[in-house]
Amino acid sequence: MILVVMPYVQFMVVEPEEGLAPYTVEQARGRDVYVSLGCVYCHTQQPTDRVFAPDSERGWGRPSTPGDYVYDYPHQLGTMRTGPDLFNIGARQPSAGWHYAHLYNPRAVVPGSLMPAFPFLFEVKRELGPDDVKVDLPPEFAPKEGVVVAKPDAVALIAYLVGLDHTYPSQYLKYTSEQANLNNGAAQ
C-alpha cells in the first residue's frame, strides 16, 4: 500500500513547470487514445540525464522532472524503448501531416520502422468532405482510388503528440549548464 500511496502524495505537492500548459480538450482525448492503443508499451516519455543515457544527443531533450507530469494521470512514463522517447516529439516533429502518415503506415515515412500501422484510425473516401483531414502519402502507400481521411481518434491522437513539447526550462533541475557539460563528459 505504501508503494502506491507515497508517490501519489509526493506528486500532490509538485507544482507544474512554468512553461507547462494543461491539455486542451482535444489533446486530453488524444491522450486517452494513446493509452487505449498501448503506445506506452513501446515508447517512453522520460528522457534521462546525460550521466545515464545519451538522450540529449539523440535530440530527446532535457531530463524530465516531476513538474512535467502534473497534468498526467495516470502517468505514461513507459518502460521500454522499442520506439523513440516521445517526451518532446512535438518539438522534434511538429508536422501533423508527418504524424498522420506515420500513424497510417509508419514505413511511409520511416523505412524499416517496427511500429505497427493503425489503419483503423483512418478511412478511404471517394472525395473529401468539408471537415475531413486528408492524409498525404507517398504514391506507393496511397490507395489506388480515393483519399485517406483521419477519423476523430486519429485527429485527437495527433493533437496530443504534437502538443508533447517540453522544451521550456525546468525549475526543478538544479545543476548549471557548466555542470551539465561535465555530466556530458562523464557519459562519454
N, C-alpha and C positions, 0 to 999 in steps of 0.2 A: 504494500500500500504506500509506503514511504517513497518508493521509486516512481510512483505515479503522481503523488501529491506534491512532493518537493519541487520538481521542475515547474509544475503549474503555478505554485505560489511564487517561485522566483520570477517567472515571466510576468506575473501580475504587477510587479513594481517597475518593470522596464519601460522606459519612455521610448517612443518611436524616434528613429534617426530624424534629424532636422529636415532632410530632403525627401523623406518617405511620405507618400500620399496614400490615403485609403483607396481601396479598389473602387472603380466605377461599378455600376450595376452589371454592365456587360463583362467587365473583367472578372468580377466575382462569379458570374455564371460560367465563364470560361475556365476559371479555376476548378469549379465543380466538374466540368467536362474532363479536365486534366486528371483529376482524382479518379473519375469513373473509368477512364481509359487505362489507368495504371501506369501513366508516364513516369511516376516516381520510382518504378522498379528498374528503370534503365538510366534515369537522369537524376543528378543531384542538383541542389540549389544552395551550395555552401562551398565557395572557393576557400581554400585553406591558406594559411600563412606560408610565406616563401621558405621557411625553415622545413616545412613538412612536405611540400609538393610544389611543382613548377606551374601552379595555376595562373599566376600573373603573367608568366612568359607565354602561356597559351592564349592570353587575352581575355581571361575569365574574370579579371577584376580583383579588387582588394579582398582580404578575408571578410567573411560575413560576421555580423555581430548580433546579439540578441535583439537590439533595436530594429534590425532589418525585418524581423518576423512578427512584429506586434500585431499586425492585421491578419496574420495567417493562423487559422485554426480549422482543422488540425494542421500542424506544421508539415510541410512537404520537403524535408531536407534531403531525403533519398539516401540510399546506402551503396548503390552500385553505379559505376560509370561505364556502362556499356555504350552509352551515348555521351555527348559532352555535357558539362555543367551548364545549367540554364539560368543561373542567378542574374546574369547580365545579357541574356540573349536579345533583349530588346535594344540594347546599345550596340551589340556586335552585329546584329542582323535586323535592322529596323524596317526592312521592306516586308509589308504584309503580303505582297504578291509572291515573294520568295517562300514565305511560310505556307501559303495556300498550296503552292506546287509541291513543296516538301511533304506536307501532310497527305496530299492526294497520292503521290508516289515519290518517296524520298530519293530514289535513283534518278529522277528527272532533274535534280539539282545537285546531288552528291553521288557521283558514280561509286558503286561499291558499298553504299550505306547499308547497315544492318537493320535499320529501323523498319518496322512493318508499315505497309501502306494502310491508310484509313479511308478507303473509297466510299464507305457507308456514310461518311460525313458530307458527301457531295452527291449531286445528281447530274445526269446528262439531259439537257433540254434541246429542243429543236432551235429555239431562239430565246434570247434574253428577255426577261421581264423588267419592268422599271426599277425594281428594288433588288434585282439579282446581283450577286457578286461573282463576276466571271473569273475563272482560274485560267491564267495563261500558262500553257505548257509547251515544251519543245514538241515539234511535229511527231516525233516517234513515240511520244507518250500521250498525245491527244487522241480522242476518239475519232473514228473515221467520219462520223456525222454528228452534228450538234456541238454544243458547248458544255463544258464542265462548269457547274454552278455550286457555290458553297452553301450548305444548309446552315440554319441558325447556330447549331452547336459548333460548327467549324468557325464561323464568324466570331463567336464568343471566345473560343479557344485561342484564336489568333490575337484577339484583343488582349487577352491575358498574357500571352507570350511576348508580344511587342511591348507590353507595359512592364516587363521584368527588366528594369534598368536601375541598378543600384550604384550608379557612378558618382553619387554625391559623396562628400567627405563624411567620415564617421566620427562621431563624438566619443565613441567607446574605444577606438584604437588609440592607445596612449603613446605609442612609440613615434618618434620623429622620422622624417624622411631619411635622415642620416642613419638611424638605426635600421630602417627598412632596407637600406642599401647593404648594411652589414649582414642582415638576415639573408639577403640575396646571395651574398658571397658565401655564407655558410651552407647554402643549399646546393652550391655548385660542386 
